[in-house]
């Protein structure tokens, strides 16, 4: 895969997604290994006893490739004009998957976007069959252990030993529209930006709007360039202005950094695995907290 594409992000769809969950037992804790070769967590999950490769992605809804949809003979229940983070658009359809098993836990009646995951080189090289997205992720509590390359899920946060020193970041979702992507507030050089996507489907770091932050950036600590830096589900982004800048202070919840390199452009603001991989992360939709 071409490493010049510093952000691997798939799709941004404002839509309605719901799922139901059945568990094998209460007070469970399960563990799933993940592949991190491309800077994003890829796990195994099964449908009808067949294992498939899924991207674990908090930044988008659940997705299944068109090929698997045909194999399972799933029928479209509705359609939508999908749009990725680069602004590229394509007509897509929804299907209902009766059951997806993740780490031995059964998630049933999962509303899923059907799309072509092989169309672009950058996405196609991941060999994905689908995406475990936020409309499924919201129904469990998840721990991403980047050091051991495992994801754990549970129905009881007490099963995770969260140290008192852990940093806590509050997140919000657009629950009224049943869009469950976790969005957080971030402050750079004392200037706040709301609704930054906490995105495990991105292999980048911190990416923020240039127009919002241009007044608080030091030109002597910035590098400006022009071109493409991202590949998404429907193709590459347009050539545009980018700025990499060393910023004095960053704050998100209890977590604070100094002298970090941040990317600024006019794309959708995200935080990805290049930052997350330095920590163990717990995502709890029960209390809308991210523990780092």
Secondary structure, 3 states (H helix, E strand, C coil): CCCCCCEECCCCCCCCCCCEEECCCCCCEEEEECECCCCCCEEEEEECCEEEEEEECCCCCCEEEHHHHHHCCCCCCEEEEEECCCCCEEEEEEEEEEEEEECCEEEEEEEEEEECCCCCHHHHCCCCCEEECHHHHCCCEEEEECCCCEEEEECCHHHCCCCCCCCEEECEEEHHHCEEEEEEEEEECCEEEEEEEECCCCCCCEEEEHHHHHHHCCHHHEEEEEECCEEECCEECCCEEEEEEEEEEEEECCEEEEEEEEEEECCCCEECHHHHCCCEEEEECCCCEEEC
